[in-house]
Amino acid sequence: MATSSITGKLYRSTLELMIIEVGSSLNLTELPFQEIKGMLTDTLIKSSWDFLSINDLYIAHDIEWIPPWESDTEVMTTFF
């Protein structure tokens, strides 16, 4: 993902916030969008994810969330 432009930095920041909002560091396109779209904030990332979901497309990101404690887990990843 290009992050050198202001738009790229904004997109990446919004993606990072959505990862926190979703509660899973899995690639967003691996999660069932139709099931969780109601709890997401309306953003460009959500619109992009909706488009990807409808058209069965996939996009990768390099953002990693590492649990701060050894035994921590991502709650939402457990459910999906």
Secondary structure, 3 states (H helix, E strand, C coil): CCCCCHHHHHHHHHHHHHHHHHCCCCCHHHCCHHHHHHHCCCCHHHHHHHHHHHCCCCCCCCCCCCCCCCCCCCHHHHHC
